[in-house]
Amino acid sequence: MGATLAHDCPSSDIWLHDLARGATSRFTFGPKMSLFPVWSPDGSRILFGSNRDGKPHLYLKPTGGAGKEELLLNSTGSPSDWSRDGRFVVFTKNDAKAGLDIWVLPLSGDRPPVPGEPFPFLQTEFDEIGAKLSPDSKWVVYTSNESGQNEVYVQTFPSPGGKLQISTGGGTRPVWRRDGRELFYVAADGKLMAVEVKTGSKLEAGAPKPLFDTRLGNREFDISPDGRRFLLANSLEDAGHMPMTVVVNWTGEVKR
């Protein structure tokens, strides 16, 4: 499960697409790889990973693009989420012995935030990637290959415990619905799956339900705050570009 930046990769940059205006603009400008963008809770900044200094580190930049980039964390990691309350960043760190692990970077409430001391959340002999925090920051969903194939799991946060497997028959790239009552992930056959969840002192999960087929490959997806639209970066084998697809009325597709 690849999730970190290779040190000798060619140049790649992050771009922003304004859905309202239909305009696309370049956000980062080399010289090497800039990947894994994550919005700040208030939308004013974007956190991303870049190996511009030889190793992948975590950087911050204002969303408007005019401000200066700031080095947030000097560490070989790739960001995956920023908690809604702004207190934590979760990132994937590549260890030569342990493989891919989930780490946590505490942040102050300052603007810009001041990073604390990062600590491992899951550090095992297996690979754990793609951590996403629940809206109340009490749970984290992630992908692990501990069973021999990629599956989606949930544990308590910020201290791991009470692990629950969400996917069946393989799953990757989990995403929370904005109200925390549903999880989405991509199954091994490429279908987008939905799982109803109940949070509280413990987490309860329903059976995974297929929504629709995707052509995501290894690409990510996201869901709108109202839970009614999906944004997919589809892979078309016969095309020379990578289009974005917005899926609406997906509940109608499920009822067919």
Backbone bond lengths (Angstrom), bond angles and torsions (degrees), N, CA, C in turn:
res aa  C-N    CA-C-N  psi(-1)  N-CA   C-N-CA  omega(-1)  CA-C   N-CA-C  phi
1 M - - - 1.462 - - 1.518 109.54 -
2 G 1.325 117.62 98.96 1.450 119.15 -179.06 1.516 111.84 -77.02
3 A 1.356 116.12 132.79 1.459 117.72 -179.02 1.511 112.87 -146.76
4 T 1.320 118.60 0.34 1.451 120.25 -179.28 1.520 110.39 -121.87
5 L 1.317 116.21 165.43 1.448 121.71 -176.50 1.524 110.72 -80.34
6 A 1.316 116.20 131.14 1.462 119.80 173.82 1.520 109.10 -76.19
7 H 1.338 116.75 145.92 1.458 120.60 -173.52 1.519 113.25 -73.36
8 D 1.339 117.56 -21.76 1.452 119.63 -175.58 1.530 112.16 -114.49
9 C 1.342 116.59 25.45 1.460 120.79 -179.29 1.523 110.70 -72.91
10 P 1.347 118.53 154.19 1.466 121.17 174.51 1.519 110.66 -71.08
11 S 1.327 115.80 -178.95 1.456 120.92 -176.66 1.531 111.35 -72.43
12 S 1.330 115.52 141.69 1.462 122.52 175.17 1.514 107.66 -154.23
13 D 1.338 117.72 139.80 1.455 121.43 -175.92 1.517 111.81 -128.37
14 I 1.334 115.10 165.06 1.457 123.15 178.64 1.535 108.68 -96.53
15 W 1.335 115.97 136.98 1.451 122.06 178.69 1.525 109.52 -122.26
16 L 1.312 117.36 152.04 1.465 123.31 176.34 1.527 109.34 -112.07
17 H 1.329 115.63 135.87 1.461 120.44 177.62 1.520 109.17 -119.65
18 D 1.315 116.73 119.76 1.458 123.33 178.69 1.528 108.25 -84.23
19 L 1.342 116.77 108.45 1.459 120.58 -177.26 1.521 112.19 -65.88
20 A 1.333 117.16 -33.00 1.462 120.59 -178.76 1.532 111.35 -69.99
21 R 1.330 116.43 -42.83 1.469 120.18 -177.38 1.520 113.31 -94.70
22 G 1.338 116.21 -15.26 1.455 119.42 -177.05 1.513 113.00 70.87
23 A 1.341 116.34 25.11 1.469 121.28 -176.48 1.518 110.45 -108.18
24 T 1.324 116.51 142.34 1.463 122.81 179.52 1.521 109.20 -118.43
25 S 1.331 117.00 134.56 1.464 121.49 179.43 1.518 110.52 -135.24
26 R 1.302 115.33 149.21 1.466 121.26 179.70 1.522 109.54 -79.11
27 F 1.342 116.31 135.13 1.463 121.25 -175.44 1.531 112.26 -105.22
28 T 1.325 118.04 -40.00 1.467 121.58 176.80 1.525 109.41 -115.95
29 F 1.344 115.29 159.37 1.461 120.07 -173.46 1.532 110.79 -136.34
30 G 1.361 115.66 66.14 1.462 120.73 172.76 1.513 114.28 55.62
31 P 1.345 116.42 -163.51 1.456 126.81 8.49 1.528 114.20 -85.37
32 K 1.328 119.44 -10.89 1.467 120.22 -178.34 1.524 110.62 -119.97
33 M 1.341 118.18 -127.06 1.460 121.83 -174.65 1.525 111.68 -97.51
34 S 1.329 116.79 130.31 1.467 122.98 169.68 1.519 106.77 -126.23
35 L 1.341 115.53 118.64 1.469 120.87 -171.74 1.524 111.06 -143.44
36 F 1.347 115.86 177.19 1.465 124.78 173.04 1.539 112.62 56.76
37 P 1.344 118.83 54.77 1.468 120.20 179.00 1.522 112.13 -68.59
38 V 1.326 115.82 140.57 1.469 122.99 177.73 1.526 107.86 -134.20
39 W 1.346 117.42 127.87 1.462 121.46 178.14 1.528 110.59 -72.37
40 S 1.321 117.06 143.34 1.459 120.63 169.67 1.520 108.79 -69.51
41 P 1.335 118.84 159.45 1.480 120.48 -177.71 1.522 113.84 -55.61
42 D 1.355 117.98 -34.69 1.461 120.15 -179.13 1.531 112.68 -94.38
43 G 1.337 117.19 1.89 1.451 121.00 177.70 1.509 115.63 76.22
44 S 1.330 117.88 6.05 1.466 120.37 -175.10 1.530 113.15 -86.04
45 R 1.327 117.14 -16.59 1.471 121.16 -177.54 1.518 110.03 -139.81
46 I 1.309 114.87 161.64 1.457 121.54 175.97 1.520 108.50 -125.20
47 L 1.317 116.03 129.03 1.455 124.04 175.55 1.524 107.70 -95.75
48 F 1.326 117.64 137.39 1.458 119.69 -179.87 1.526 110.07 -152.51
49 G 1.318 115.49 165.39 1.459 121.48 177.07 1.515 110.32 -104.69
50 S 1.325 116.86 142.84 1.460 120.94 178.79 1.525 110.01 -150.67
51 N 1.338 115.15 143.83 1.466 120.80 177.73 1.525 111.17 -106.33
52 R 1.322 116.65 30.41 1.466 121.41 -176.50 1.523 112.72 -62.27
53 D 1.352 117.13 -22.18 1.459 120.87 177.89 1.525 112.35 -101.98
54 G 1.317 116.57 16.13 1.460 120.58 177.78 1.514 113.77 104.66
55 K 1.334 117.14 -35.56 1.460 121.78 177.07 1.523 109.00 -125.71
56 P 1.345 118.22 151.57 1.469 119.66 -178.73 1.521 112.90 -70.21
57 H 1.331 116.64 123.02 1.458 123.08 177.32 1.523 108.87 -123.51
58 L 1.335 116.90 172.11 1.465 122.43 -179.86 1.523 109.54 -103.39
59 Y 1.358 115.78 129.65 1.459 122.20 -177.07 1.530 110.10 -124.63
60 L 1.337 115.73 156.50 1.458 123.74 175.04 1.520 109.65 -122.90
61 K 1.353 115.41 144.03 1.460 119.44 176.22 1.527 108.89 -150.25
62 P 1.347 118.24 139.07 1.467 120.59 177.05 1.518 111.56 -57.86
63 T 1.321 116.71 143.77 1.462 121.55 -176.22 1.517 112.01 -61.27
64 G 1.334 116.81 -33.22 1.452 119.94 -179.83 1.513 113.85 -62.13
65 G 1.335 116.71 -20.10 1.456 121.32 176.73 1.511 114.90 87.65
66 A 1.345 117.74 -12.91 1.461 119.90 -175.66 1.525 112.18 -85.57
67 G 1.335 117.89 -22.33 1.455 120.66 -177.07 1.521 113.07 -76.87
68 K 1.311 114.54 172.68 1.457 121.51 -178.16 1.524 110.88 -84.44
69 E 1.318 115.94 142.31 1.460 120.84 174.52 1.521 109.69 -71.95
70 E 1.331 116.05 141.89 1.458 121.61 179.02 1.516 110.15 -121.12
71 L 1.307 117.10 137.03 1.456 121.91 173.99 1.524 107.92 -77.28
72 L 1.331 117.08 113.77 1.457 121.27 -179.18 1.518 111.48 -87.89
73 L 1.331 116.73 -41.32 1.462 120.18 -177.00 1.515 109.98 -147.42
74 N 1.323 115.31 124.70 1.454 121.74 176.22 1.527 107.72 -88.56
75 S 1.325 115.84 87.71 1.455 121.13 -175.42 1.517 109.29 -157.01
76 T 1.309 117.11 151.08 1.460 121.02 178.64 1.527 109.25 -79.83
77 G 1.322 116.11 77.43 1.454 120.24 -176.92 1.506 112.93 -143.51
78 S 1.350 115.27 163.79 1.453 123.04 178.18 1.523 108.55 -127.48
79 P 1.334 119.54 123.35 1.471 121.29 -175.73 1.519 111.82 -68.50
80 S 1.348 116.07 148.31 1.460 120.10 176.72 1.525 112.46 -128.08
81 D 1.348 119.28 -22.66 1.461 119.77 178.23 1.520 110.64 -166.55
82 W 1.350 114.14 162.00 1.459 123.61 177.81 1.521 106.43 -132.64
83 S 1.322 118.50 122.88 1.460 121.52 -174.62 1.519 111.66 -60.99
84 R 1.327 116.41 151.25 1.462 122.41 -176.65 1.524 112.08 -61.45
85 D 1.346 117.25 -32.23 1.466 120.29 179.44 1.528 112.56 -85.22
86 G 1.331 117.43 -0.02 1.454 121.89 176.04 1.513 115.45 79.63
87 R 1.331 118.31 4.88 1.461 121.30 -172.26 1.527 114.37 -87.80
88 F 1.334 117.71 -20.35 1.465 119.72 -174.53 1.525 111.55 -138.89
89 V 1.325 114.44 141.91 1.458 122.26 165.78 1.527 106.99 -114.66
90 V 1.322 117.10 132.54 1.461 120.47 174.50 1.521 107.83 -106.54
91 F 1.311 116.11 139.72 1.455 120.49 -177.69 1.522 110.46 -145.41
92 T 1.334 115.40 159.52 1.458 122.36 178.19 1.521 108.81 -96.89
93 K 1.317 114.94 129.55 1.457 120.19 -179.81 1.522 109.29 -119.11
94 N 1.324 115.43 136.07 1.463 121.53 -178.23 1.521 109.72 -98.33
95 D 1.342 115.64 116.49 1.457 121.36 178.86 1.525 108.92 -109.01
96 A 1.329 116.74 136.44 1.464 120.78 -176.80 1.528 112.07 -59.54
97 K 1.329 117.65 -30.92 1.460 121.49 -178.66 1.526 112.56 -99.08
98 A 1.325 117.01 -44.51 1.466 120.95 -173.88 1.521 112.90 -86.98
99 G 1.330 118.56 -14.25 1.458 120.92 -177.77 1.517 111.03 83.67
100 L 1.321 117.47 -143.04 1.460 123.21 -176.65 1.520 110.02 -91.71
101 D 1.323 116.46 124.18 1.463 122.02 -176.65 1.521 110.43 -129.98
102 I 1.326 115.66 161.65 1.463 122.19 178.58 1.526 109.53 -98.94
103 W 1.324 116.39 124.98 1.453 123.19 179.17 1.531 109.68 -119.14
104 V 1.325 115.06 161.15 1.456 121.93 -179.24 1.523 109.88 -124.84
105 L 1.339 116.46 134.60 1.462 121.90 175.59 1.525 108.15 -114.34
106 P 1.343 118.93 109.68 1.468 120.91 176.22 1.531 109.95 -70.52
107 L 1.343 116.30 144.91 1.455 121.75 179.77 1.520 110.42 -127.54
108 S 1.325 115.63 148.36 1.449 120.65 173.67 1.518 109.44 -81.13
109 G 1.314 117.08 174.14 1.455 121.24 178.30 1.512 113.50 -88.73
110 D 1.332 117.21 8.43 1.458 121.04 -178.59 1.529 110.99 -71.15
111 R 1.336 115.48 164.92 1.461 121.83 174.25 1.524 107.97 -125.30
112 P 1.325 119.72 109.28 1.464 125.42 -1.10 1.534 111.76 -72.70
113 P 1.328 117.48 158.39 1.470 120.11 -177.76 1.521 111.80 -66.49
114 V 1.319 115.39 147.93 1.462 121.21 177.88 1.525 108.04 -101.82
115 P 1.324 118.12 121.50 1.465 119.93 -178.23 1.521 112.46 -72.98
116 G 1.332 116.26 143.74 1.448 122.29 173.09 1.515 110.30 -93.48
117 E 1.328 116.26 -154.31 1.461 120.63 -179.48 1.528 109.36 -89.71
118 P 1.349 118.58 119.36 1.462 120.20 179.56 1.528 111.30 -66.93
119 F 1.337 116.06 149.62 1.461 120.16 179.68 1.528 109.53 -141.58
120 P 1.340 117.72 151.77 1.466 120.34 -179.71 1.522 111.09 -74.67
121 F 1.324 115.97 135.79 1.458 121.24 173.85 1.525 109.99 -95.09
122 L 1.335 117.31 -49.17 1.463 122.92 173.92 1.515 108.32 -131.53
123 Q 1.295 115.66 119.21 1.459 121.82 -178.56 1.527 107.15 -135.99
124 T 1.333 116.14 95.73 1.459 121.90 -173.41 1.521 110.27 -129.74
125 E 1.322 115.47 -177.53 1.461 120.73 176.72 1.523 111.82 -76.87
126 F 1.346 116.60 -8.93 1.452 121.59 179.82 1.529 109.95 -101.02
127 D 1.346 116.00 176.75 1.459 121.33 177.46 1.519 110.15 -97.93
128 E 1.331 116.68 129.45 1.464 122.98 174.91 1.523 108.40 -124.89
129 I 1.321 116.58 125.35 1.466 120.35 -176.36 1.527 110.84 -141.20
130 G 1.339 115.61 173.89 1.460 122.71 169.20 1.512 114.82 64.50
131 A 1.335 118.32 36.09 1.466 120.69 -177.08 1.525 111.15 -67.19
132 K 1.347 116.28 133.39 1.460 122.93 175.91 1.525 108.67 -130.37
133 L 1.325 116.52 130.72 1.463 121.52 -178.00 1.523 111.08 -86.56
134 S 1.337 115.68 142.72 1.457 120.55 175.76 1.531 109.01 -66.39
135 P 1.347 118.33 159.30 1.463 120.64 -179.02 1.522 114.38 -55.85
136 D 1.357 118.01 -30.55 1.467 120.16 178.56 1.520 112.72 -92.01
137 S 1.340 117.39 3.83 1.472 124.15 177.96 1.529 113.53 61.46
138 K 1.332 117.70 22.94 1.461 120.97 179.50 1.518 112.84 -101.48
139 W 1.342 116.75 -8.36 1.453 121.63 -178.29 1.519 109.53 -138.60
140 V 1.311 116.35 154.35 1.461 121.39 175.22 1.520 108.47 -133.48
141 V 1.327 115.84 133.53 1.457 121.89 176.27 1.524 107.50 -108.48
142 Y 1.326 117.13 144.95 1.462 121.09 -174.62 1.521 109.65 -158.71
143 T 1.331 116.03 172.48 1.463 122.87 176.37 1.519 109.38 -110.46
144 S 1.343 116.59 136.92 1.464 122.09 177.64 1.522 109.42 -139.65
145 N 1.337 115.82 149.99 1.466 120.79 176.51 1.534 111.59 -105.80
146 E 1.335 116.83 25.80 1.463 120.35 -176.28 1.523 112.98 -63.90
147 S 1.336 118.56 -24.01 1.462 121.39 -179.83 1.521 112.42 -87.52
148 G 1.322 117.31 -2.75 1.453 121.56 -175.71 1.520 112.52 104.99
149 Q 1.330 117.31 -13.63 1.461 122.68 173.31 1.522 108.38 -143.09
150 N 1.312 116.77 163.17 1.456 120.68 -179.74 1.524 110.72 -67.65
151 E 1.330 116.62 126.90 1.457 122.63 175.17 1.530 108.38 -136.55
152 V 1.319 116.29 159.61 1.463 122.95 -179.79 1.524 109.67 -100.05
153 Y 1.334 116.38 131.21 1.460 122.89 -178.96 1.528 110.16 -129.48
154 V 1.336 114.79 159.27 1.466 121.86 173.83 1.513 108.67 -127.04
155 Q 1.339 116.86 138.81 1.459 122.16 173.13 1.527 109.35 -136.24
156 T 1.331 115.24 164.43 1.460 120.11 176.38 1.527 110.13 -68.68
157 F 1.328 116.09 156.83 1.456 122.58 -179.33 1.542 108.67 -139.32
158 P 1.341 118.93 142.72 1.466 128.33 10.49 1.528 115.12 -89.43
159 S 1.327 118.22 -3.19 1.468 120.29 175.04 1.518 108.60 -103.85
160 P 1.343 118.70 126.83 1.455 120.41 -178.09 1.524 111.96 -66.79
161 G 1.335 115.79 147.37 1.460 121.43 178.04 1.513 110.00 164.53
162 G 1.320 117.21 163.08 1.455 121.19 178.23 1.509 113.18 59.94
163 K 1.333 117.92 45.47 1.468 122.02 -175.11 1.523 111.51 -66.15
164 L 1.347 115.76 138.70 1.460 122.28 178.78 1.525 108.54 -134.61
165 Q 1.344 116.96 128.54 1.460 120.65 176.38 1.512 109.52 -80.48
166 I 1.336 116.70 130.00 1.453 122.50 -176.94 1.524 112.08 -97.53
167 S 1.320 117.33 -44.25 1.464 121.55 -176.63 1.526 110.94 -87.71
168 T 1.321 115.04 160.66 1.468 121.61 173.68 1.522 107.73 -134.17
169 G 1.319 116.65 131.54 1.462 119.63 -179.78 1.507 114.40 76.29
170 G 1.321 116.77 21.91 1.457 121.62 177.55 1.513 113.36 103.43
171 G 1.337 116.34 142.35 1.452 120.72 179.28 1.509 112.15 -172.94
172 T 1.332 116.73 148.97 1.470 122.95 179.14 1.522 109.55 -146.55
173 R 1.332 115.77 172.47 1.465 126.43 171.86 1.533 113.81 51.67
174 P 1.330 117.82 57.17 1.461 119.94 -180.00 1.531 112.83 -72.15
175 V 1.344 115.82 148.88 1.462 123.43 178.37 1.527 108.64 -140.90
176 W 1.334 116.55 136.87 1.462 121.61 176.01 1.518 110.70 -83.43
177 R 1.336 117.54 145.40 1.450 121.03 165.00 1.524 107.83 -72.55
178 R 1.315 117.81 151.98 1.461 121.74 -171.30 1.537 112.91 -58.94
179 D 1.338 117.89 -30.30 1.462 119.95 179.51 1.529 112.90 -89.59
180 G 1.343 118.07 -0.01 1.457 121.84 176.92 1.512 115.04 76.58
181 R 1.336 118.03 8.75 1.459 120.59 -175.58 1.523 113.55 -97.75
182 E 1.322 116.37 2.01 1.459 119.49 -178.81 1.522 109.28 -153.49
183 L 1.338 115.34 145.17 1.456 122.35 174.85 1.520 108.88 -118.65
184 F 1.326 115.49 144.11 1.460 121.35 176.45 1.518 108.55 -122.90
185 Y 1.324 116.24 146.39 1.463 120.32 175.72 1.524 109.11 -155.28
186 V 1.326 116.50 168.34 1.461 122.19 179.23 1.524 108.35 -101.39
187 A 1.323 116.56 122.71 1.455 121.77 -179.80 1.527 110.70 -76.25
188 A 1.330 115.95 170.41 1.458 120.96 -178.03 1.529 112.20 -62.21
189 D 1.338 117.78 -27.79 1.461 121.01 -179.99 1.526 112.78 -90.07
190 G 1.328 117.88 6.46 1.457 121.65 176.92 1.511 114.87 91.41
191 K 1.331 118.74 -1.45 1.462 120.77 178.51 1.528 110.75 -77.09
192 L 1.323 116.07 142.48 1.455 120.45 173.05 1.523 107.88 -83.56
193 M 1.329 116.39 125.70 1.454 122.68 -174.63 1.524 110.73 -110.70
194 A 1.332 116.06 149.83 1.458 122.44 176.79 1.518 109.52 -124.76
195 V 1.339 116.21 138.03 1.462 122.14 179.97 1.522 108.40 -132.85
196 E 1.313 117.51 120.53 1.457 120.98 175.62 1.529 109.63 -73.69
197 V 1.337 116.45 136.63 1.464 120.58 -179.65 1.521 109.94 -132.40
198 K 1.317 115.17 152.03 1.458 122.76 173.60 1.512 107.69 -123.86
199 T 1.330 116.40 125.87 1.457 121.09 -179.39 1.517 109.94 -109.60
200 G 1.310 114.75 160.27 1.464 122.95 -178.73 1.503 107.51 167.64
201 S 1.330 117.16 -133.34 1.458 119.76 174.94 1.520 110.29 -68.43
202 K 1.341 117.12 -24.99 1.450 122.60 172.76 1.519 109.02 -141.34
203 L 1.324 116.10 163.96 1.457 120.74 -178.46 1.521 109.85 -106.28
204 E 1.334 115.96 133.64 1.454 122.32 175.57 1.525 108.24 -117.66
205 A 1.331 115.80 138.86 1.466 120.39 -177.55 1.515 110.60 -128.10
206 G 1.331 116.28 140.74 1.449 121.84 176.11 1.516 111.02 -85.81
207 A 1.321 115.86 -172.11 1.461 121.40 179.46 1.526 110.12 -79.41
208 P 1.332 118.28 141.25 1.469 120.73 177.29 1.526 111.00 -63.54
209 K 1.346 115.48 137.55 1.457 121.17 178.66 1.525 109.67 -123.45
210 P 1.338 117.94 129.90 1.469 119.82 179.08 1.520 111.54 -72.53
211 L 1.337 116.49 137.50 1.458 121.71 178.27 1.528 111.62 -100.96
212 F 1.347 116.20 -57.03 1.461 120.15 179.77 1.523 108.53 -164.80
213 D 1.331 115.94 164.67 1.461 121.56 177.65 1.524 110.19 -78.28
214 T 1.321 115.21 147.10 1.465 120.72 175.91 1.523 109.04 -125.08
215 R 1.333 115.51 165.92 1.465 121.72 171.56 1.521 107.84 -125.88
216 L 1.324 114.76 47.39 1.464 120.44 -173.43 1.523 113.16 -74.30
217 G 1.331 118.38 -30.12 1.457 119.24 -171.09 1.516 108.97 62.79
218 N 1.327 117.36 -127.17 1.470 121.52 177.62 1.518 112.46 -95.94
219 R 1.325 117.85 10.95 1.459 120.69 -175.96 1.523 111.44 -84.80
220 E 1.328 115.14 162.60 1.451 121.16 -176.49 1.532 110.91 -90.96
221 F 1.325 116.11 172.26 1.454 122.63 173.07 1.520 107.76 -142.59
222 D 1.322 116.20 169.49 1.459 119.62 176.32 1.516 108.86 -149.44
223 I 1.328 115.43 167.25 1.451 121.87 -178.12 1.527 108.94 -126.87
224 S 1.320 116.76 144.49 1.467 121.43 -178.91 1.525 110.70 -68.81
225 P 1.350 117.84 157.46 1.469 120.86 -178.48 1.526 114.10 -55.70
226 D 1.344 117.54 -31.51 1.461 119.39 -179.47 1.529 112.54 -83.15
227 G 1.342 117.19 -2.43 1.449 121.14 177.27 1.514 114.99 73.31
228 R 1.336 118.36 15.94 1.459 121.12 -174.24 1.523 113.55 -108.87
229 R 1.348 118.04 -12.25 1.464 120.28 -177.97 1.521 110.52 -133.51
230 F 1.323 115.97 140.47 1.457 122.76 175.73 1.522 109.28 -111.19
231 L 1.331 115.94 141.44 1.456 121.81 174.69 1.518 107.92 -110.92
232 L 1.336 115.95 119.39 1.459 121.71 -174.74 1.518 109.83 -122.43
233 A 1.335 116.75 135.06 1.462 121.46 172.48 1.520 106.46 -98.70
234 N 1.339 116.69 89.05 1.457 121.39 -174.07 1.514 112.02 -76.78
235 S 1.322 114.86 153.04 1.461 121.80 177.05 1.519 108.51 -107.15
236 L 1.335 117.17 117.98 1.462 121.86 178.25 1.522 108.95 -108.97
237 E 1.327 116.12 118.91 1.465 120.76 -175.38 1.530 112.36 -64.83
238 D 1.342 116.53 -28.85 1.463 118.80 -175.62 1.530 112.04 -99.02
239 A 1.334 117.00 14.54 1.471 119.69 -178.70 1.508 110.22 -120.72
240 G 1.338 115.39 151.30 1.444 119.89 -179.60 1.505 113.38 -93.52
241 H 1.331 117.32 7.65 1.457 120.57 179.95 1.519 108.56 -138.74
242 M 1.327 116.16 171.62 1.449 121.05 -177.63 1.524 109.23 -114.69
243 P 1.341 117.84 100.42 1.465 120.19 -177.86 1.514 112.04 -77.91
244 M 1.343 115.55 156.20 1.454 121.54 172.06 1.516 108.67 -100.05
245 T 1.316 116.80 139.72 1.455 122.28 -179.93 1.517 109.60 -121.56
246 V 1.335 116.77 128.62 1.459 121.56 173.95 1.521 107.72 -102.64
247 V 1.323 117.14 119.08 1.459 122.40 -179.99 1.521 109.19 -97.94
248 V 1.336 116.61 120.31 1.460 121.91 177.39 1.525 108.72 -117.95
249 N 1.327 116.25 164.81 1.463 122.04 179.93 1.522 111.67 53.76
250 W 1.343 116.48 37.70 1.464 119.04 -178.84 1.518 111.62 -69.51
251 T 1.349 117.95 -22.26 1.464 119.32 177.41 1.521 110.49 -66.17
252 G 1.344 116.90 -32.44 1.451 120.17 176.79 1.520 112.00 -66.90
253 E 1.351 116.09 -35.18 1.461 120.09 177.41 1.528 110.52 -64.83
254 V 1.334 116.28 -38.24 1.470 120.22 -178.58 1.514 111.00 -65.29
255 K 1.349 117.49 -34.78 1.459 121.09 -175.43 1.519 113.38 -76.74
256 R 1.354 117.01 -12.24 1.455 118.99 -178.21 1.532 112.13 -67.61
